[in-house]
Amino acid sequence: MAQHTPPAPDPAAAPQPRDWDLRADVLSTEALASGDPTAWFDRLYAEGAAGEVGMPWERDEPQAQFAPWFEAWLARHGGDGRGRRAVVVGCGLGADAEHLAAHGFETVGFDVAPTAIEQAKARHAGSTVEYRVADLLDLDPGLVGRFDLVVEIFTLQALPNPPRAQAAAAIASLLAPGGTLVLVAFRDTGLPAPELPPYPLTESDLLLVETGGVVLTATAEVADGERWLVTYERPDLG
């Protein structure tokens, strides 16, 4: 009997959705319907920690578009982060925060999901990163104006508007005078707006961060035009 040989996978075929992506759609739908657009994050991480779905946003390396930008930025600012403070907004499991700390930054990583912070602490026992639970929509005043480098990756795009504008202002408020903020997000390409996150950001969305004296300094289209990499600064007027 002739053996059937399955066709080779088509490298151009669309990637199959991860199980946690599918679960995120269900949980975010419920959260939005309940009027609490951030509630689904911890539920998703908790299911990942329990092994019910794959762990969401599972990676050990810094985010692909952020890493080369950071190396170039660091080279222009003395080569390491000693004497500087950095924060990762929506730090998840901690890969980006650990990368900053490894380059000498006094680093805070915060997330609205307590389970994400528990997982980050467990994965990085002995880390110098200060991991903490914090909500952009009810930000601890002790974080405001404190950081020389603010890293925001895929956080604003996870929120509808409202409360996206409120979250953008909170992110901007983290910057110390003379500080830099870098944002990575999916870019609006003119397709119909999705009903569920992630919501690709428009150029108008990027301007939401320009509050409290923070100014947009550079905008780049990366990942074949699918994403934004945007930088902002708070001028040091002292």
VEXDREN-717697 format. One line per 3 residues: number of its first residue (from 1); their letters; for each residue x, z, y of N, C-alpha, C. Coordinates in Angstrom, 3 decimals, padded with zeros to 6 digits. Example, Ala and Ser with C-alpha at 12.3 -4.5 7.8 and 13.67 -1.06 7.14 Angstrom:
2
1) AS) 013.190 007.800 -005.690 012.300 007.800 -004.500 013.200 007.800 -003.300 ~ 012.850 007.080 -002.250 013.670 007.140 -001.060 012.900 007.870 000.030
This chain:
238
1) MAQ) 000.854 000.000 -001.191 000.000 000.000 000.000 000.891 000.000 001.243 ~ 000.560 -000.861 002.181 001.355 -000.928 003.400 001.143 000.331 004.234 ~ 002.228 000.835 004.776 002.140 002.015 005.615 001.831 001.608 007.049
4) HTP) 000.971 002.394 007.650 000.610 002.132 009.045 001.608 002.813 009.956 ~ 002.170 002.084 010.860 003.096 002.649 011.835 002.381 002.781 013.170 ~ 002.262 004.012 013.675 001.558 004.174 014.951 002.324 003.490 016.064
7) PAP) 001.615 002.960 017.046 002.289 002.292 018.161 003.161 003.270 018.939 ~ 004.246 002.753 019.476 005.118 003.591 020.304 004.380 003.974 021.571 ~ 004.635 005.162 022.069 003.959 005.566 023.309 004.333 004.660 024.464
10) DPA) 003.370 004.399 025.289 003.577 003.555 026.454 004.135 004.406 027.587 ~ 005.394 004.172 028.020 005.958 005.019 029.069 005.237 004.881 030.391 ~ 004.486 003.808 030.567 003.761 003.614 031.822 002.383 004.257 031.798
13) AAP) 001.974 004.753 030.633 000.646 005.348 030.528 000.576 006.631 031.342 ~ -000.620 006.941 031.833 -000.799 008.169 032.612 -000.552 009.383 031.732 ~ 000.119 010.416 032.270 000.365 011.624 031.481 -000.944 012.316 031.120
16) QPR) -000.944 012.921 029.942 -002.127 013.645 029.514 -002.237 014.970 030.266 ~ -003.442 015.354 030.667 -003.584 016.609 031.399 -003.186 017.799 030.530 ~ -002.516 018.762 031.145 -002.149 019.987 030.449 -003.388 020.861 030.298
19) DWD) -003.406 021.696 029.272 -004.622 022.487 029.051 -004.890 023.428 030.212 ~ -003.840 023.946 030.843 -004.085 024.854 031.968 -004.598 024.101 033.189 ~ -004.236 022.824 033.325 -004.816 022.023 034.399 -006.330 021.903 034.229
22) LRA) -006.753 021.636 033.002 -008.184 021.505 032.727 -008.903 022.836 032.961 ~ -008.261 023.914 032.542 -008.854 025.238 032.741 -008.899 025.578 034.235 ~ -007.889 025.147 034.987 -007.881 025.391 036.431 -009.088 024.747 037.098
25) DVL) -009.484 023.560 036.626 -010.657 022.906 037.192 -011.913 023.760 037.007 ~ -012.037 024.340 035.813 -013.208 025.176 035.532 -013.189 026.425 036.397 ~ -012.050 027.107 036.431 -011.961 028.371 037.161 -012.066 028.175 038.672
28) STE) -011.468 027.105 039.184 -011.556 026.876 040.629 -012.978 026.502 041.030 ~ -013.691 025.772 040.173 -015.092 025.453 040.454 -015.907 026.738 040.595 ~ -015.697 027.663 039.664 -016.419 028.941 039.710 -016.043 029.742 040.951
31) ALA) -014.738 029.754 041.288 -014.282 030.532 042.444 -014.849 029.971 043.744 ~ -014.837 028.655 043.875 -015.379 028.051 045.084 -016.874 028.309 045.209 ~ -017.571 028.245 044.089 -019.016 028.492 044.109 -019.333 029.931 044.501
34) SGD) -018.429 030.844 044.178 -018.649 032.259 044.492 -018.193 032.623 045.898 ~ -017.585 031.664 046.601 -017.114 031.928 047.956 -015.779 032.621 048.031 ~ -015.030 032.646 046.924 -013.714 033.291 046.884 -012.701 032.272 046.372
37) PTA) -012.180 031.412 047.270 -011.393 030.253 046.822 -010.031 030.575 046.229 ~ -009.589 031.837 046.281 -008.301 032.186 045.676 -008.456 032.979 044.381 ~ -009.681 033.295 043.985 -009.882 034.174 042.829 -009.391 033.570 041.524
40) WFD) -009.353 032.246 041.443 -009.044 031.605 040.164 -007.572 031.689 039.798 ~ -006.684 031.929 040.751 -005.257 031.944 040.441 -004.912 033.034 039.428 ~ -005.357 034.251 039.690 -004.996 035.334 038.773 -005.655 035.162 037.422
43) RLY) -006.881 034.657 037.401 -007.553 034.434 036.119 -006.779 033.422 035.285 ~ -006.259 032.378 035.944 -005.509 031.357 035.213 -004.182 031.919 034.695 ~ -003.466 032.657 035.540 -002.217 033.266 035.081 -002.469 034.263 033.953
46) AEG) -003.554 035.013 034.046 -003.866 035.992 033.006 -004.131 035.303 031.673 ~ -004.831 034.173 031.707 -005.075 033.433 030.471 -003.774 032.849 029.930 ~ -002.888 032.431 030.832 -001.585 031.960 030.387 -000.770 033.066 029.748
49) AAG) -000.782 034.256 030.352 -000.035 035.390 029.811 -000.580 035.814 028.454 ~ -001.883 035.628 028.246 -002.515 036.000 026.981 -002.358 034.920 025.917 ~ -001.795 033.774 026.287 -001.620 032.690 025.332 -002.860 031.862 025.100
52) EVG) -003.867 032.031 025.953 -005.102 031.264 025.789 -004.938 029.822 026.270 ~ -004.041 029.617 027.225 -003.650 028.285 027.700 -002.141 028.336 027.933 ~ -001.547 027.173 028.143 -000.146 027.163 028.515 000.064 027.889 029.834
55) MPW) 001.248 028.474 030.012 001.506 029.195 031.254 001.503 028.213 032.422 ~ 000.682 028.454 033.434 000.622 027.515 034.563 001.912 027.504 035.375 ~ 002.231 026.338 035.898 003.395 026.154 036.762 004.664 026.737 036.128
58) ERD) 004.818 026.414 034.854 005.944 026.935 034.065 007.200 026.115 034.353 ~ 008.188 026.730 034.991 009.479 026.086 035.202 010.514 027.150 035.524 ~ 011.764 026.832 035.218 012.877 027.727 035.498 013.759 027.214 036.623
61) EPQ) 013.599 025.939 036.984 014.423 025.332 038.016 013.640 025.247 039.328 ~ 014.343 025.171 040.464 013.632 025.014 041.734 012.863 023.709 041.779 ~ 011.827 023.680 042.585 010.951 022.511 042.668 011.756 021.259 043.045
64) AQF) 011.408 020.142 042.423 012.249 018.947 042.449 012.486 018.408 043.849 ~ 011.477 018.413 044.722 011.687 017.888 046.070 012.348 018.924 046.986 ~ 012.119 020.197 046.715 012.702 021.240 047.545 014.205 021.376 047.337
67) APW) 014.667 021.271 046.096 016.065 021.581 045.778 017.068 020.754 046.587 ~ 016.970 019.414 046.639 017.957 018.667 047.421 017.859 018.925 048.920 ~ 016.637 019.111 049.421 016.489 019.460 050.842 017.205 020.770 051.127
70) FEA) 017.023 021.761 050.254 017.629 023.075 050.461 019.152 022.993 050.461 ~ 019.713 022.229 049.543 021.170 022.118 049.495 021.700 021.518 050.797 ~ 021.020 020.507 051.321 021.454 019.899 052.574 021.285 020.867 053.743
73) WLA) 020.174 021.578 053.770 019.932 022.557 054.834 020.982 023.653 054.789 ~ 021.281 024.131 053.588 022.247 025.208 053.439 023.635 024.780 053.916 ~ 024.004 023.549 053.615 025.307 023.036 054.040 025.423 023.023 055.561
76) RHG) 024.307 022.814 056.251 024.327 022.798 057.718 024.283 024.193 058.315 ~ 024.047 025.192 057.474 023.877 026.564 057.964 024.867 027.527 057.315 ~ 026.086 027.066 057.150 027.146 027.969 056.716 027.413 028.027 055.237
79) GDG) 026.611 027.328 054.423 026.925 027.229 053.003 026.347 028.297 052.106 ~ 025.850 029.383 052.659 025.159 030.374 051.827 024.179 031.154 052.699 ~ 023.381 031.994 052.028 022.320 032.686 052.743 022.632 034.109 053.127
82) RGR) 023.869 034.536 052.972 024.204 035.923 053.291 023.876 036.246 054.753 ~ 023.215 037.376 054.919 022.800 037.784 056.252 021.490 037.178 056.704 ~ 020.834 036.419 055.825 019.555 035.798 056.167 018.466 036.269 055.207
85) RAV) 017.246 036.222 055.707 016.080 036.593 054.901 015.253 035.352 054.600 ~ 014.741 035.270 053.370 013.902 034.145 052.959 012.667 034.663 052.240 ~ 011.608 033.871 052.288 010.375 034.214 051.582 009.817 032.964 050.936
88) VVG) 009.287 033.126 049.716 008.589 032.052 049.017 007.113 032.418 048.959 ~ 006.292 031.592 049.574 004.844 031.794 049.617 004.248 031.273 048.317 ~ 003.391 032.072 047.670 002.827 031.630 046.398 003.923 031.400 045.384
91) CGL) 004.752 032.418 045.170 005.996 032.261 044.395 005.774 032.048 042.912 ~ 004.573 032.316 042.401 004.319 032.100 040.980 005.283 032.870 040.112 ~ 005.948 032.182 039.195 006.822 032.826 038.210 008.242 033.036 038.724
94) GAD) 008.526 032.611 039.960 009.754 033.047 040.606 010.932 032.099 040.631 ~ 010.797 030.885 040.129 011.964 030.002 040.040 012.576 029.710 041.412 ~ 011.748 029.430 042.411 012.285 029.107 043.732 012.871 030.350 044.407
97) AEH) 012.220 031.486 044.249 012.745 032.717 044.835 014.098 033.082 044.233 ~ 014.245 032.924 042.938 015.522 033.224 042.295 016.613 032.271 042.779 ~ 016.265 031.016 043.028 017.239 030.046 043.524 017.757 030.465 044.901
100) LAA) 016.869 030.924 045.755 017.286 031.392 047.073 018.172 032.624 046.969 ~ 017.753 033.570 046.130 018.539 034.796 045.974 019.932 034.499 045.425 ~ 020.030 033.515 044.534 021.328 033.154 043.964 022.271 032.596 045.018
103) HGF) 021.720 032.138 046.143 022.540 031.630 047.241 022.715 032.669 048.349 ~ 022.419 033.910 048.045 022.753 034.992 048.953 021.666 035.472 049.878 ~ 020.492 034.847 049.845 019.412 035.281 050.722 018.812 036.613 050.261
106) ETV) 018.474 037.460 051.203 017.602 038.603 050.932 016.195 038.033 050.821 ~ 015.648 038.025 049.617 014.487 037.182 049.314 013.270 037.993 048.926 ~ 012.128 037.591 049.464 010.821 038.100 049.054 010.060 036.940 048.423
109) GFD) 009.428 037.207 047.291 008.506 036.254 046.684 007.151 036.913 046.571 ~ 006.127 036.295 047.157 004.809 036.923 047.032 003.783 035.923 046.535 ~ 002.759 036.471 045.914 001.682 035.667 045.342 000.397 036.471 045.387
112) VAP) -000.725 035.782 045.517 -002.019 036.452 045.524 -002.408 036.925 044.132 ~ -001.747 036.394 043.091 -002.106 036.699 041.706 -001.232 037.829 041.163 ~ -001.788 039.014 040.919 -000.988 040.101 040.363 -000.317 039.740 039.043
115) TAI) -000.985 038.957 038.210 -000.386 038.590 036.923 000.852 037.730 037.120 ~ 000.838 036.846 038.114 002.015 036.032 038.397 003.192 036.922 038.778 ~ 002.948 037.926 039.603 004.018 038.836 040.016 004.516 039.659 038.837
118) EQA) 003.620 040.110 037.984 004.038 040.838 036.777 004.933 039.966 035.913 ~ 004.545 038.707 035.739 005.330 037.787 034.921 006.688 037.500 035.557 ~ 006.709 037.329 036.880 007.974 037.063 037.574 008.937 038.234 037.410
121) KAR) 008.448 039.445 037.562 009.297 040.624 037.404 009.822 040.734 035.984 ~ 008.972 040.443 035.005 009.389 040.531 033.607 010.432 039.475 033.261 ~ 010.265 038.281 033.814 011.196 037.194 033.518 012.554 037.392 034.177
124) HAG) 012.553 038.112 035.298 013.777 038.225 036.090 014.145 039.696 036.276 ~ 014.190 040.405 035.166 014.542 041.822 035.220 015.912 041.983 035.872 ~ 016.014 042.940 036.790 017.273 043.161 037.483 017.498 042.257 038.669
127) STV) 016.537 041.394 038.979 016.663 040.475 040.095 016.725 041.226 041.422 ~ 017.399 040.617 042.402 017.413 041.175 043.752 016.182 040.765 044.553 ~ 015.374 039.847 044.022 014.171 039.400 044.731 013.148 040.529 044.781
130) EYR) 012.550 040.700 045.939 011.439 041.637 046.073 010.152 040.875 045.773 ~ 009.602 041.087 044.594 008.348 040.450 044.219 007.193 041.363 044.598 ~ 006.185 040.784 045.229 005.055 041.612 045.660 003.773 040.791 045.682
133) VAD) 002.670 041.483 045.495 001.347 040.869 045.615 000.978 040.855 047.093 ~ 000.605 039.685 047.603 000.187 039.577 049.002 -000.764 038.399 049.134 ~ -001.657 038.516 050.104 -002.705 037.518 050.325 -002.522 036.921 051.711
136) LLD) -002.345 035.601 051.794 -002.216 034.934 053.088 -003.420 035.175 053.989 ~ -004.562 035.410 053.386 -005.776 035.596 054.173 -005.952 037.040 054.634 ~ -005.041 037.907 054.227 -005.034 039.307 054.665 -003.583 039.774 054.619
139) LDP) -002.758 039.167 055.461 -001.313 039.295 055.358 -000.825 040.661 055.834 ~ 000.100 041.224 055.075 000.747 042.481 055.443 001.500 042.282 056.760 ~ 001.204 043.054 057.800 001.915 042.889 059.070 003.423 043.067 058.945
142) GLV) 003.870 043.787 057.907 005.297 043.989 057.715 006.052 042.724 057.355 ~ 005.332 041.661 056.986 005.968 040.387 056.664 006.070 039.453 057.867 ~ 005.333 039.755 058.906 005.230 038.836 060.049 006.528 038.811 060.854
145) GRF) 006.995 037.596 061.178 008.158 037.417 062.034 009.465 037.855 061.439 ~ 009.545 037.920 060.120 010.691 038.552 059.474 011.707 037.572 058.913 ~ 011.342 036.294 058.688 012.146 035.464 057.790 012.814 034.279 058.501
148) DLV) 014.074 034.050 058.117 014.851 032.922 058.631 014.511 031.623 057.907 ~ 014.037 031.738 056.657 013.638 030.563 055.879 012.344 030.891 055.141 ~ 011.334 030.055 055.365 010.038 030.207 054.695 009.827 028.972 053.830
151) VEI) 009.498 029.179 052.553 009.307 028.096 051.594 007.854 028.103 051.129 ~ 007.161 027.010 051.381 005.752 026.887 050.985 005.604 025.623 050.143 ~ 005.316 025.791 048.856 005.218 024.669 047.926 003.862 024.701 047.222
154) FTL) 003.017 023.720 047.512 001.737 023.534 046.829 000.763 024.703 047.021 ~ 000.856 025.402 048.159 -000.068 026.508 048.408 -001.224 026.075 049.301 ~ -000.936 025.521 050.474 -002.011 025.085 051.364 -002.920 024.075 050.683
157) QAL) -002.333 023.189 049.877 -003.138 022.147 049.235 -004.092 022.714 048.195 ~ -003.905 023.952 047.812 -004.795 024.579 046.839 -006.036 025.177 047.488 ~ -006.089 025.140 048.833 -007.190 025.788 049.555 -008.037 024.761 050.290
160) PNP) -009.360 024.904 050.228 -010.221 024.073 051.076 -010.090 024.537 052.525 ~ -010.699 023.796 053.430 -010.695 024.227 054.832 -012.128 024.403 055.308 ~ -012.573 025.604 055.698 -011.789 026.837 055.623 -011.600 027.294 054.175
163) PRA) -010.538 028.134 053.942 -009.715 028.882 054.892 -008.315 028.302 055.104 ~ -008.112 026.990 054.908 -006.756 026.439 054.991 -006.111 026.705 056.350 ~ -006.855 026.550 057.437 -006.265 026.748 058.755 -005.782 028.188 058.925
166) QAA) -006.557 029.139 058.422 -006.148 030.546 058.500 -004.880 030.784 057.701 ~ -004.802 030.185 056.521 -003.609 030.334 055.689 -002.399 029.687 056.348 ~ -002.588 028.527 056.979 -001.486 027.844 057.659 -000.927 028.710 058.780
169) AAI) -001.814 029.327 059.545 -001.358 030.200 060.627 -000.599 031.404 060.081 ~ -001.048 031.928 058.956 -000.358 033.061 058.344 001.039 032.668 057.878 ~ 001.167 031.474 057.289 002.488 030.994 056.860 003.415 030.861 058.059
172) ASL) 002.916 030.279 059.143 003.727 030.136 060.353 004.168 031.490 060.892 ~ 003.308 032.490 060.768 003.612 033.810 061.335 004.784 034.493 060.642 ~ 005.158 034.030 059.451 006.263 034.647 058.718 007.620 034.362 059.358
175) LAP) 007.714 033.290 060.146 008.986 032.839 060.682 009.522 033.764 061.769 ~ 010.793 034.093 061.637 011.508 034.771 062.707 011.934 033.752 063.751 ~ 012.229 034.182 064.989 012.773 033.249 065.983 014.031 032.563 065.456
178) GGT) 014.074 031.247 065.616 015.196 030.471 065.110 015.067 030.085 063.654 ~ 013.967 030.475 063.004 013.789 030.228 061.580 013.248 028.850 061.263 ~ 013.378 028.481 059.987 012.930 027.179 059.473 011.897 027.389 058.376
181) LVL) 010.869 026.561 058.388 009.839 026.561 057.348 009.841 025.189 056.689 ~ 009.832 025.154 055.359 009.738 023.885 054.636 008.473 023.899 053.788 ~ 007.736 022.803 053.822 006.463 022.670 053.109 006.536 021.441 052.200
184) VAF) 006.109 021.606 050.958 005.984 020.491 050.018 004.533 020.445 049.547 ~ 003.924 019.270 049.592 002.515 019.150 049.204 002.202 017.711 048.840 ~ 001.132 017.513 048.084 000.634 016.168 047.835 000.142 015.564 049.144
187) RDT) 000.395 014.280 049.323 000.072 013.583 050.562 -001.240 012.818 050.422 ~ -002.042 012.889 051.458 -003.252 012.075 051.497 -002.873 010.593 051.535 ~ -003.389 009.831 050.595 -003.067 008.400 050.516 -004.276 007.525 050.819
190) GLP) -005.315 008.112 051.387 -006.484 007.333 051.755 -007.561 007.277 050.692 ~ -007.316 007.884 049.533 -008.337 007.916 048.490 -009.423 008.921 048.862 ~ -010.612 008.822 048.267 -011.650 009.800 048.561 -011.174 011.223 048.291
193) APE) -011.556 012.137 049.161 -011.121 013.519 049.023 -011.678 014.121 047.732 ~ -010.858 014.816 046.957 -011.347 015.424 045.719 -012.246 016.623 046.003 ~ -013.078 016.953 045.044 -013.965 018.106 045.194 -013.276 019.401 044.803
196) LPP) -012.177 019.302 044.048 -011.463 020.472 043.567 -009.987 020.378 043.964 ~ -009.307 021.526 044.046 -007.877 021.471 044.347 -007.104 020.821 043.194 ~ -005.943 020.229 043.540 -005.303 020.226 044.861 -005.942 019.214 045.799
199) YPL) -005.954 019.589 047.098 -006.485 018.714 048.130 -005.293 018.090 048.872 ~ -005.014 016.810 048.668 -003.870 016.190 049.363 -003.976 016.402 050.870 ~ -002.868 016.736 051.509 -002.874 017.076 052.922 -002.760 015.829 053.789
202) TES) -003.539 015.803 054.842 -003.473 014.749 055.842 -002.456 015.135 056.909 ~ -002.141 014.179 057.789 -001.255 014.505 058.901 -001.876 015.579 059.786 ~ -003.184 015.581 059.919 -003.853 016.629 060.704 -003.677 017.998 060.059
205) DLL) -003.705 018.043 058.734 -003.483 019.310 058.033 -002.092 019.860 058.338 ~ -001.105 018.969 058.418 000.260 019.420 058.681 000.364 020.094 060.048 ~ -000.462 019.670 060.986 -000.423 020.240 062.328 -001.043 021.632 062.389
208) LVE) -001.761 022.031 061.340 -002.339 023.374 061.314 -001.274 024.455 061.343 ~ -000.064 024.113 060.901 001.026 025.099 060.853 001.633 025.313 062.243 ~ 001.366 024.401 063.166 001.929 024.527 064.512 001.136 025.559 065.327
211) TGG) 001.349 026.817 065.017 000.698 027.903 065.727 001.747 028.945 066.096 ~ 001.452 029.718 067.137 002.342 030.806 067.511 003.731 030.354 067.915 ~ 003.851 029.143 068.462 005.148 028.655 068.899 005.916 027.878 067.860
214) VVL) 005.399 027.789 066.634 006.066 027.022 065.572 005.831 025.534 065.811 ~ 006.886 024.728 065.667 006.772 023.291 065.919 007.226 022.503 064.696 ~ 006.539 021.396 064.429 006.927 020.477 063.359 008.157 019.698 063.822
217) TAT) 009.188 019.659 062.976 010.435 019.001 063.369 010.747 017.745 062.564 ~ 010.228 017.622 061.351 010.501 016.425 060.547 009.436 016.285 059.474 ~ 009.045 015.040 059.221 008.075 014.720 058.173 008.634 013.597 057.326
220) AEV) 008.655 013.795 056.012 009.148 012.761 055.100 008.154 012.572 053.971 ~ 008.018 011.322 053.527 007.238 011.016 052.340 008.202 010.946 051.161 ~ 007.972 011.763 050.143 008.872 011.844 048.996 008.080 011.584 047.716
223) ADG) 008.805 011.542 046.587 008.167 011.280 045.291 007.352 009.993 045.345 ~ 008.024 008.911 045.774 007.382 007.595 045.885 006.155 007.627 046.784 ~ 006.239 008.423 047.829 005.163 008.477 048.801 003.987 009.335 048.409
226) ERW) 004.067 010.035 047.284 002.935 010.838 046.821 002.916 012.230 047.445 ~ 004.038 012.654 048.027 004.123 014.016 048.539 004.734 014.029 049.932 ~ 004.406 015.100 050.655 005.056 015.394 051.914 006.208 016.371 051.683
229) LVT) 007.261 016.217 052.455 008.238 017.274 052.651 008.380 017.417 054.163 ~ 007.935 018.537 054.678 007.795 018.738 056.115 008.559 019.984 056.529 ~ 009.245 019.917 057.655 009.945 021.096 058.160 009.409 021.472 059.536
232) YER) 009.451 022.762 059.791 009.012 023.347 061.045 010.071 024.347 061.495 ~ 010.064 024.659 062.785 010.962 025.678 063.300 010.225 026.526 064.330 ~ 010.660 027.774 064.433 010.215 028.618 065.552 011.418 028.736 066.499
235) PDL) 011.346 028.134 067.659 012.498 028.182 068.558 012.888 029.615 068.904 ~ 014.193 029.834 069.018 014.704 031.128 069.436 014.832 031.096 070.962 ~ 013.892 031.724 071.625 013.850 031.672 073.071 014.578 032.837 073.723
238) G) 015.209 033.660 072.850 015.915 034.831 073.388 017.289 034.476 073.875
